[in-house]
């Protein structure tokens, strides 16, 4: 099997015999049912390949679709002028940078369709190109914009620059609304969803299919598609890993499945990670090798977001689609970037429950948090956590607590903001990482936090207090009978009381019973 790793060009994939999971029935439906569309999906999820597929379709390259659903569905195969704008691979650091990219693309289109001296602004030139392309070919124009929001994402944290980009893109994209008679299809993709009062306010006739059940499978790969197209390859990976094929399917599912773009849609696999795993026949966190934007973590920190909520966040569809208030609520951008996904839906109150889609994302994102929320550098985190895990597995409760105490005492590391939240976030990161190797349960309520850590031979019941004492923490374990559920468990049990001082930002008292 030839895997299209890093490949986004439909023609190249088809001509050179690479794997292509057929999405063309959905492409046909999309084209037949509407004119203006927007689709949000995380990075590395196949958005660019979808755009390339649409381009090949409208350029009439029928031979590329032999054997695919579209070859049976489409009868006319009309060649149309296609204006394909890709904003993904550029750096946007100044207002002039965006102007130069857009201007350069317009110049290339003008070489084909001509220009007028009276067209001075970017939007005037774009409008003229659309009109002339339609008049010269007698066919309505197809406009494909890939990663429309890349300039805005790169400008997060620079409000002046971002507002400049918003104004430029608003005028540029808004041209298309008045050109409906000349346009057959306009399709925008990006990571972030548009806001009606933002970039697309002048193009308010877009149909957002990001949470549309009908198109939930248009990017990504379902388990059924794996079984239909890659069953032999899964078997080969299973042999390499010395496990059964069904065990291999289960591990693939746990690591790379779980994205839901509608409350009742099937889980979608991240295609990049899935194909990398099948190609190397090894389970690794491939998605994070391509990088995680640091601005996501900065948004979490600046908004004083309690990390423990990541596992149980609830929100509305309107909130998920609005990134204009990310300074106060970073969750929409975290969700749209692919680090959270829909895990459930409350129909009565129209509320989505969010969570990590799979273990790859949960592990990778937690590792990425380490240098931002603890004194540890990224290359120290894994070793430090490994030592924590070894201590609890060996029943070394005192040594474990000494390490935890030392973590807070490291250097002059400081987090600006609420002391209790700082403490809880650090503990969250540490125990979340431990949870990938042990069983960890966290409970928070009424200003307290307790944790249960389970290994094959030991159970640790830990109560954390703020500005009180270790004795009070131990007493709460007794009063609340936290150990009662494990009364008949043969494992050795440790009860640990911990107090954190908001004044010193240190663990100043702990006891083991």
Backbone torsions as a table, in degrees:
resi	resn	phi	psi	omega
1	UNK	NA	132.5	176.0
2	UNK	-99.4	115.2	-177.2
3	UNK	-91.9	133.6	-178.8
4	UNK	-81.6	60.5	-176.0
5	UNK	-70.1	120.6	-179.6
6	UNK	74.4	3.1	-178.0
7	UNK	-94.3	134.3	-177.0
8	UNK	-126.7	3.5	-177.2
9	UNK	-99.8	116.0	-176.1
10	UNK	-60.0	-43.6	-178.2
11	UNK	-62.6	-43.7	179.6
12	UNK	-62.5	-43.3	179.7
13	UNK	-62.3	-45.1	-176.1
14	UNK	-72.9	-40.5	-177.3
15	UNK	-70.7	-28.2	-174.0
16	UNK	-105.5	12.7	170.6
17	UNK	72.6	27.3	176.0
18	UNK	-82.8	159.4	178.1
19	UNK	-59.2	131.5	170.9
20	UNK	-135.3	116.3	176.3
21	UNK	-82.2	119.6	-168.1
22	UNK	-67.2	111.9	175.4
23	UNK	-112.9	10.8	-168.8
24	UNK	-74.5	-19.2	174.2
25	UNK	-65.1	-39.3	177.3
26	UNK	-70.5	-34.4	175.8
27	UNK	-61.7	-44.2	179.3
28	UNK	-63.1	-44.9	179.3
29	UNK	-60.7	-42.2	179.3
30	UNK	-57.9	-48.1	-176.8
31	UNK	-66.7	-38.1	-177.4
32	UNK	-74.5	-29.6	-169.5
33	UNK	-94.4	-11.9	-176.0
34	UNK	-161.1	-175.8	-175.2
35	UNK	-127.1	-40.2	-177.8
36	UNK	-119.9	123.3	-176.2
37	UNK	-133.9	153.8	169.6
38	UNK	-134.1	136.6	178.2
39	UNK	-133.3	125.2	174.1
40	UNK	-105.1	131.5	173.6
41	UNK	-148.6	153.7	177.8
42	UNK	-62.4	166.6	177.1
43	UNK	-63.4	155.0	178.8
44	UNK	60.0	33.1	-178.1
45	UNK	-114.1	6.4	174.8
46	UNK	98.5	14.3	179.6
47	UNK	-64.0	-44.9	-177.6
48	UNK	-66.3	-36.2	176.6
49	UNK	-65.3	-38.1	176.9
50	UNK	-62.5	-44.5	177.8
51	UNK	-60.8	-43.1	179.7
52	UNK	-64.9	-35.7	177.4
53	UNK	-65.2	-43.9	176.8
54	UNK	-61.7	-39.6	179.7
55	UNK	-63.1	-46.3	179.5
56	UNK	-62.3	-38.8	179.8
57	UNK	-61.5	-49.4	-175.1
58	UNK	-79.0	-14.8	172.1
59	UNK	-85.0	2.2	174.6
60	UNK	73.6	26.4	-177.8
61	UNK	-84.1	71.8	-171.7
62	UNK	-60.4	-36.4	-175.4
63	UNK	-63.3	-26.6	179.8
64	UNK	-68.5	-18.4	-174.9
65	UNK	-102.2	7.1	178.5
66	UNK	-55.7	130.3	179.0
67	UNK	85.0	-6.5	178.5
68	UNK	-98.6	163.5	-175.7
69	UNK	-58.0	-37.5	-176.2
70	UNK	-63.2	-29.6	-179.5
71	UNK	-65.7	-25.8	178.2
72	UNK	-89.1	-26.7	-174.2
73	UNK	-87.3	-39.3	-176.4
74	UNK	-86.8	133.4	-179.1
75	UNK	-111.9	-25.9	-171.0
76	UNK	-92.5	-44.7	-179.8
77	UNK	51.8	57.0	176.9
78	UNK	-81.3	134.6	175.7
79	UNK	-83.1	130.0	-177.6
80	UNK	-126.5	156.6	174.5
81	UNK	-70.2	130.5	-178.3
82	UNK	-117.2	125.4	174.2
83	UNK	-107.0	104.6	-174.6
84	UNK	-107.5	115.4	179.7
85	UNK	-113.4	118.0	-180.0
86	UNK	-113.4	113.4	-179.2
87	UNK	-100.6	11.5	-169.2
88	UNK	-76.3	-41.9	-164.8
89	UNK	-96.4	21.9	-177.1
90	UNK	-114.1	164.5	175.5
91	UNK	-104.9	129.9	-177.9
92	UNK	-118.6	97.8	-176.2
93	UNK	-119.3	-13.8	179.5
94	UNK	-139.1	159.8	176.1
95	UNK	-57.7	-35.2	-178.6
96	UNK	-67.1	-26.6	-178.3
97	UNK	-62.1	-47.5	179.5
98	UNK	-65.9	-42.9	178.9
99	UNK	-58.8	-39.9	-178.4
100	UNK	-67.6	-40.5	179.7
101	UNK	-64.9	-49.0	-179.2
102	UNK	-65.1	-42.6	179.9
103	UNK	-63.2	-40.0	178.6
104	UNK	-63.5	-41.4	178.9
105	UNK	-66.9	-40.6	178.4
106	UNK	-61.6	-39.5	179.7
107	UNK	-62.4	-39.1	178.9
108	UNK	-66.1	-40.0	177.2
109	UNK	-68.1	-36.0	-179.3
110	UNK	-67.6	-25.8	174.6
111	UNK	-62.0	-28.7	179.9
112	UNK	-91.1	-43.2	-171.0
113	UNK	-111.1	0.8	175.9
114	UNK	87.8	172.6	-179.1
115	UNK	-145.6	164.2	176.4
116	UNK	-125.5	141.4	-180.0
117	UNK	-63.0	-28.0	-177.5
118	UNK	-73.8	-12.4	-179.7
119	UNK	-91.1	101.9	-173.8
120	UNK	-104.0	-43.3	-176.9
121	UNK	-81.5	164.1	178.4
122	UNK	-60.0	-43.2	-177.8
123	UNK	-68.5	-37.5	177.5
124	UNK	-63.7	-41.6	179.9
125	UNK	-65.8	-41.6	179.7
126	UNK	-63.2	-44.6	179.3
127	UNK	-61.1	-42.8	179.7
128	UNK	-64.0	-39.6	178.9
129	UNK	-63.0	-45.6	179.0
130	UNK	-58.6	-45.8	-176.7
131	UNK	-65.2	-45.0	-178.8
132	UNK	-69.5	-36.4	177.9
133	UNK	-61.2	-39.5	178.7
134	UNK	-67.9	-46.0	-177.4
135	UNK	-67.4	-39.6	-175.4
136	UNK	-75.5	-30.9	-177.1
137	UNK	-101.4	-18.5	-176.1
138	UNK	72.6	10.8	179.9
139	UNK	-123.4	142.4	176.8
140	UNK	-63.4	149.5	-173.2
141	UNK	-87.6	146.8	173.7
142	UNK	-109.6	126.7	-179.0
143	UNK	-115.6	120.8	-178.2
144	UNK	-122.0	119.0	-178.7
145	UNK	-118.8	115.6	-177.8
146	UNK	-100.1	129.0	179.8
147	UNK	56.2	55.4	-178.2
148	UNK	-57.1	-25.3	-170.6
149	UNK	-99.6	5.3	-176.1
150	UNK	-56.4	-43.7	178.1
151	UNK	-60.6	-40.0	-179.0
152	UNK	-66.9	-39.7	179.9
153	UNK	-66.1	-40.5	-180.0
154	UNK	-68.7	-20.6	-178.4
155	UNK	-96.5	5.2	176.8
156	UNK	-60.5	131.8	-175.6
157	UNK	99.3	-14.2	176.9
158	UNK	-122.5	88.0	-172.2
159	UNK	-63.2	-36.0	-179.8
160	UNK	-64.6	-47.3	179.7
161	UNK	-66.0	-40.1	-179.5
162	UNK	-64.6	-39.6	178.2
163	UNK	-65.7	-35.4	176.8
164	UNK	-63.5	-44.5	178.0
165	UNK	-64.7	-41.0	178.9
166	UNK	-58.3	-46.1	-178.4
167	UNK	-63.5	-42.1	179.7
168	UNK	-63.9	-49.4	-177.0
169	UNK	-69.7	-35.2	178.0
170	UNK	-58.5	-47.4	179.7
171	UNK	-68.2	-38.8	-177.1
172	UNK	-67.6	-51.6	-179.0
173	UNK	-70.3	-29.8	-176.1
174	UNK	-64.9	-19.8	177.6
175	UNK	-53.7	-35.5	-169.9
176	UNK	-67.8	-25.6	-178.2
177	UNK	-64.3	-39.3	-177.3
178	UNK	-82.9	-3.7	-176.6
179	UNK	-108.8	24.3	-174.5
180	UNK	-53.9	-36.3	-178.5
181	UNK	-67.4	-23.1	-177.7
182	UNK	-95.6	-6.8	-170.6
183	UNK	-112.4	128.2	174.0
184	UNK	-85.7	-42.5	-178.7
185	UNK	-152.9	137.6	169.8
186	UNK	-125.6	123.6	-174.4
187	UNK	-132.3	122.7	-179.2
188	UNK	-114.6	137.0	171.2
189	UNK	-123.9	158.1	176.2
190	UNK	-175.2	175.4	175.1
191	UNK	-81.9	-45.1	-176.7
192	UNK	-92.4	148.4	178.0
193	UNK	-83.9	148.7	-178.8
194	UNK	-74.4	156.0	173.6
195	UNK	-113.8	139.7	-175.8
196	UNK	-65.4	-18.2	-179.5
197	UNK	-104.4	15.2	-174.0
198	UNK	-120.9	-127.2	-172.1
199	UNK	-59.0	-38.3	-174.0
200	UNK	-100.5	20.2	-177.7
201	UNK	-64.9	-28.0	176.6
202	UNK	-86.0	-11.7	178.1
203	UNK	-118.8	63.3	-171.0
204	UNK	-88.6	14.9	177.3
205	UNK	-103.6	15.1	176.6
206	UNK	-71.5	139.4	171.6
207	UNK	-95.0	116.2	-179.7
208	UNK	-86.0	112.9	-178.6
209	UNK	-102.5	14.8	-176.4
210	UNK	-62.9	-36.0	179.4
211	UNK	-114.0	25.5	-177.8
212	UNK	-91.9	120.3	-177.2
213	UNK	-57.5	-32.9	-177.5
214	UNK	-63.9	-27.3	-176.3
215	UNK	-117.8	18.2	-177.6
216	UNK	-61.4	-26.7	-175.9
217	UNK	-101.3	11.2	-173.2
218	UNK	-71.4	-24.2	172.8
219	UNK	-128.6	149.2	-175.8
220	UNK	92.8	-178.8	-176.8
221	UNK	-133.8	133.5	177.3
222	UNK	-87.8	164.3	176.9
223	UNK	-62.7	-37.8	179.1
224	UNK	-63.1	-37.4	178.2
225	UNK	-67.3	-33.1	174.8
226	UNK	-64.8	-46.7	-179.1
227	UNK	-64.8	-34.0	-179.7
228	UNK	-76.6	-33.4	-172.1
229	UNK	-111.0	-21.6	-168.7
230	UNK	-134.9	21.3	-175.6
231	UNK	-61.9	-42.7	179.3
232	UNK	-63.5	-39.3	-179.0
233	UNK	-67.6	-35.8	175.2
234	UNK	-64.5	-39.6	177.1
235	UNK	-61.7	-39.9	178.4
236	UNK	-66.5	-38.5	177.2
237	UNK	-66.0	-39.6	178.6
238	UNK	-61.3	-42.7	177.6
239	UNK	-60.9	-44.2	179.1
240	UNK	-61.0	-36.9	-177.6
241	UNK	-88.3	-2.1	-179.0
242	UNK	59.3	43.7	175.8
243	UNK	-133.2	169.5	178.0
244	UNK	-75.2	163.3	179.5
245	UNK	-62.0	-41.7	-179.5
246	UNK	-67.5	-33.8	174.3
247	UNK	-64.8	-36.7	178.0
248	UNK	-66.3	-42.9	175.8
249	UNK	-58.3	-41.9	-178.8
250	UNK	-65.1	-41.6	178.8
251	UNK	-68.2	-38.3	175.0
252	UNK	-61.2	-41.5	179.8
253	UNK	-63.9	-47.0	-178.3
254	UNK	-63.2	-33.5	-174.4
255	UNK	-90.4	-33.6	-169.0
256	UNK	-128.4	-6.0	-179.4
257	UNK	-90.7	-171.6	166.8
258	UNK	101.3	-0.4	176.7
259	UNK	-80.1	129.5	177.6
260	UNK	-125.0	123.9	-178.8
261	UNK	-108.3	17.1	174.4
262	UNK	-170.1	148.2	-169.4
263	UNK	-60.9	-27.9	-177.0
264	UNK	-113.0	10.0	-177.4
265	UNK	-79.1	156.7	176.9
266	UNK	-67.3	157.4	176.2
267	UNK	-66.4	141.7	179.3
268	UNK	-112.6	137.2	175.1
269	UNK	-84.1	142.1	169.3
270	UNK	-67.5	113.7	-173.4
271	UNK	-64.5	-34.3	-179.0
272	UNK	-63.7	-50.1	-178.5
273	UNK	-66.8	-42.1	-179.5
274	UNK	-59.1	-49.4	-176.6
275	UNK	-70.7	-33.0	175.3
276	UNK	-64.4	-40.5	180.0
277	UNK	-65.1	-45.1	-179.5
278	UNK	-67.0	-35.7	-179.9
279	UNK	-68.1	-44.7	-178.8
280	UNK	-88.4	-13.2	-177.4
281	UNK	58.0	36.3	-178.0
282	UNK	-139.3	139.5	176.7
283	UNK	-87.4	114.8	176.3
284	UNK	-144.7	170.5	179.5
285	UNK	-91.5	79.8	-171.8
286	UNK	-72.2	-35.6	-175.3
287	UNK	-59.2	-35.9	-176.2
288	UNK	-79.8	-11.2	174.6
289	UNK	-68.4	-21.9	-179.5
290	UNK	-88.9	2.2	173.3
291	UNK	100.0	150.2	174.2
292	UNK	-124.6	127.8	-178.4
293	UNK	-62.7	126.1	-179.4
294	UNK	-66.9	-21.8	-178.5
295	UNK	-64.9	-23.9	177.7
296	UNK	-64.0	-43.5	179.8
297	UNK	-70.0	-38.6	178.1
298	UNK	-61.1	-37.5	177.6
299	UNK	-65.1	-41.0	177.3
300	UNK	-60.8	-43.8	-177.5
301	UNK	-70.6	-46.1	-176.5
302	UNK	-64.5	-30.4	-179.9
303	UNK	-89.2	3.4	-178.2
304	UNK	53.0	46.9	-177.5
305	UNK	-78.3	129.5	175.6
306	UNK	-75.4	114.1	-172.7
307	UNK	-60.4	-28.8	-179.2
308	UNK	-60.1	-22.2	179.9
309	UNK	-74.2	-15.3	-178.2
310	UNK	-57.8	-32.5	-177.5
311	UNK	-78.0	-11.5	-171.4
312	UNK	-146.9	27.9	-178.4
313	UNK	-66.0	141.1	175.0
314	UNK	-126.2	141.9	-177.9
315	UNK	-160.0	172.9	179.6
316	UNK	-100.3	165.9	178.0
317	UNK	-62.9	-38.8	179.4
318	UNK	-62.0	-39.8	179.3
319	UNK	-67.0	-41.9	180.0
320	UNK	-60.8	-28.7	-176.6
321	UNK	-95.6	12.6	-175.8
322	UNK	-128.3	111.6	178.2
323	UNK	-103.9	9.7	-177.9
324	UNK	-73.3	-13.0	-179.7
325	UNK	-118.1	33.0	-175.0
326	UNK	-66.0	-21.1	177.5
327	UNK	-64.4	-31.8	178.7
328	UNK	-95.4	-30.9	-177.1
329	UNK	-139.6	99.9	-177.3
330	UNK	-79.2	-7.3	-172.3
331	UNK	-60.3	-42.4	178.9
332	UNK	-55.8	-41.6	-179.8
333	UNK	-72.9	-35.8	176.1
334	UNK	-62.2	-42.7	178.5
335	UNK	-65.2	-50.4	-175.6
336	UNK	-65.1	-26.0	179.3
337	UNK	-80.3	-6.8	173.5
338	UNK	98.1	7.3	-179.0
339	UNK	-88.7	-18.9	171.7
340	UNK	-127.6	158.1	176.6
341	UNK	-145.4	173.1	-179.9
342	UNK	-74.8	123.5	179.3
343	UNK	-110.1	-16.0	-179.9
344	UNK	-173.5	169.8	-175.9
345	UNK	-146.7	129.0	175.7
346	UNK	-97.1	102.9	-175.0
347	UNK	-65.7	-34.8	-177.6
348	UNK	-61.7	-45.9	-176.7
349	UNK	-104.6	3.2	178.0
350	UNK	53.5	51.3	-178.5
351	UNK	-117.5	133.2	174.8
352	UNK	-91.4	140.9	170.5
353	UNK	-102.8	127.8	-176.0
354	UNK	-108.1	160.8	176.2
355	UNK	-172.4	175.0	177.6
356	UNK	-66.8	137.7	-177.9
357	UNK	-70.1	-34.9	-174.9
358	UNK	-161.0	177.1	-175.6
359	UNK	-70.4	-33.0	177.8
360	UNK	-58.0	-47.9	-178.3
361	UNK	-69.6	-42.6	-179.2
362	UNK	-61.4	-46.6	178.8
363	UNK	-64.4	-51.2	-175.0
364	UNK	-62.9	-42.0	-178.8
365	UNK	-68.0	-40.3	179.0
366	UNK	-64.6	-42.7	176.4
367	UNK	-60.2	-37.9	-178.6
368	UNK	-67.2	-27.0	179.9
369	UNK	-72.2	-25.8	-169.4
370	UNK	-51.6	-54.9	-176.4
371	UNK	-70.7	-14.3	179.8
372	UNK	-89.9	-24.0	-174.3
373	UNK	-118.6	-4.9	178.6
374	UNK	-133.4	166.8	176.6
375	UNK	-71.8	-4.2	-175.5
376	UNK	-80.2	141.1	170.3
377	UNK	-79.7	160.3	-174.0
378	UNK	-57.7	-35.7	-178.0
379	UNK	-79.4	-7.9	177.7
380	UNK	-94.2	-24.9	-169.6
381	UNK	-57.1	-48.3	-176.1
382	UNK	-62.6	-42.3	179.6
383	UNK	-65.1	-41.8	-179.1
384	UNK	-62.9	-45.5	179.8
385	UNK	-65.3	-38.9	178.7
386	UNK	-58.2	-40.3	178.6
387	UNK	-67.4	-38.8	174.2
388	UNK	-56.5	-49.6	-176.7
389	UNK	-63.3	-43.6	178.8
390	UNK	-60.0	-39.5	179.1
391	UNK	-62.6	-47.9	-176.3
392	UNK	-70.8	-33.5	177.2
393	UNK	-66.5	-30.9	-178.2
394	UNK	-90.1	0.5	-179.0
395	UNK	75.6	19.4	-178.8
396	UNK	-89.8	70.9	-175.6
397	UNK	-63.6	-41.6	-177.8
398	UNK	-66.4	-41.4	179.5
399	UNK	-66.7	-36.9	176.3
400	UNK	-60.0	-46.8	-179.0
401	UNK	-66.9	-34.1	176.8
402	UNK	-63.4	-39.4	177.7
403	UNK	-66.0	-42.9	-179.3
404	UNK	-64.5	-41.0	177.8
405	UNK	-62.6	-42.8	-179.3
406	UNK	-65.7	-31.3	179.6
407	UNK	-59.7	-45.9	-179.2
408	UNK	-73.6	-22.0	-178.4
409	UNK	-89.4	-0.3	-174.4
410	UNK	-67.9	119.1	171.7
411	UNK	55.5	-149.8	-179.4
412	UNK	-112.7	29.5	-177.8
413	UNK	-59.1	128.7	-177.8
414	UNK	-134.9	144.9	172.7
415	UNK	-117.4	127.4	179.0
416	UNK	-77.3	134.8	176.5
417	UNK	127.5	-162.8	-175.0
418	UNK	-62.4	125.9	-175.7
419	UNK	-65.1	-40.8	-178.7
420	UNK	-65.0	-41.8	179.4
421	UNK	-65.0	-39.8	176.6
422	UNK	-57.0	-49.0	-179.8
423	UNK	-61.0	-48.7	-177.9
424	UNK	-62.9	-38.1	-179.6
425	UNK	-68.4	-39.9	177.4
426	UNK	-63.8	-46.1	179.5
427	UNK	-62.1	-39.1	178.3
428	UNK	-57.7	-49.3	-177.3
429	UNK	-61.6	-45.4	-178.0
430	UNK	-62.8	-49.9	-175.8
431	UNK	-75.6	-27.3	174.6
432	UNK	-64.1	-43.8	177.1
433	UNK	-64.6	-40.4	177.3
434	UNK	-62.0	-30.7	-177.8
435	UNK	-66.0	-15.2	176.6
436	UNK	-78.5	-11.7	-177.7
437	UNK	-124.0	-15.9	176.2
438	UNK	-135.3	175.3	176.9
439	UNK	-95.8	118.5	-177.5
440	UNK	-123.6	130.1	174.4
441	UNK	-118.4	132.6	179.9
442	UNK	-117.4	141.1	177.0
443	UNK	-137.0	131.2	177.5
444	UNK	-132.6	138.7	176.5
445	UNK	-173.8	145.4	172.5
446	UNK	53.4	41.9	175.6
447	UNK	75.9	7.7	179.5
448	UNK	-118.0	165.1	175.9
449	UNK	-146.0	126.5	174.7
450	UNK	-124.9	153.9	-179.5
451	UNK	-137.5	146.1	174.0
452	UNK	-117.5	122.4	177.5
453	UNK	-115.8	125.7	-176.5
454	UNK	-120.1	133.2	171.3
455	UNK	-123.1	-175.4	-178.6
456	UNK	-62.8	-32.0	-174.2
457	UNK	-116.6	-11.7	-172.1
458	UNK	-136.5	153.3	171.5
459	UNK	-128.5	126.1	179.8
460	UNK	-111.3	123.0	177.4
461	UNK	-109.5	111.8	-170.8
462	UNK	-119.3	128.7	176.5
463	UNK	-117.5	128.7	-179.8
464	UNK	-105.8	138.2	176.3
465	UNK	-124.9	157.5	176.5
466	UNK	-117.6	120.3	177.1
467	UNK	56.7	39.3	174.9
468	UNK	-129.2	-121.9	178.9
469	UNK	-151.3	161.1	177.5
470	UNK	-65.0	-35.1	179.0
471	UNK	-62.8	-40.1	178.3
472	UNK	-65.2	-36.5	177.9
473	UNK	-64.9	-44.2	177.5
474	UNK	-64.1	-38.5	179.9
475	UNK	-63.5	-36.5	178.8
476	UNK	-66.6	-36.8	176.5
477	UNK	-58.0	-40.7	179.0
478	UNK	-71.1	-48.7	-176.0
479	UNK	-61.5	-39.8	-177.9
480	UNK	-88.0	-2.3	177.8
481	UNK	53.6	47.1	-179.1
482	UNK	-63.7	-25.3	-177.7
483	UNK	-85.5	-11.1	-174.1
484	UNK	-57.5	-41.4	-179.5
485	UNK	-61.4	-16.1	-176.7
486	UNK	-109.2	17.5	-175.7
487	UNK	-58.5	-36.9	-177.6
488	UNK	-97.7	8.9	179.3
489	UNK	-85.0	130.7	-175.4
490	UNK	-77.2	-9.3	-178.0
491	UNK	-69.1	150.6	177.2
492	UNK	-70.4	135.9	-174.6
493	UNK	-114.8	137.5	174.3
494	UNK	-119.5	134.3	172.7
495	UNK	-109.5	126.4	-174.8
496	UNK	-126.9	125.1	175.2
497	UNK	-105.2	132.8	-175.4
498	UNK	-132.3	135.3	173.5
499	UNK	-120.0	135.7	177.6
500	UNK	-110.6	131.5	179.4
501	UNK	-93.5	121.5	178.4
502	UNK	-70.8	-24.1	-179.1
503	UNK	-71.2	-47.0	-177.5
504	UNK	-95.7	-12.0	-174.5
505	UNK	55.3	45.3	-179.4
506	UNK	-137.4	158.2	165.5
507	UNK	-77.9	113.1	-174.8
508	UNK	-106.7	-2.8	-177.9
509	UNK	-160.8	130.1	173.8
510	UNK	-152.8	148.4	-179.7
511	UNK	-142.1	148.0	178.5
512	UNK	-117.5	131.5	178.8
513	UNK	-121.6	NA	NA
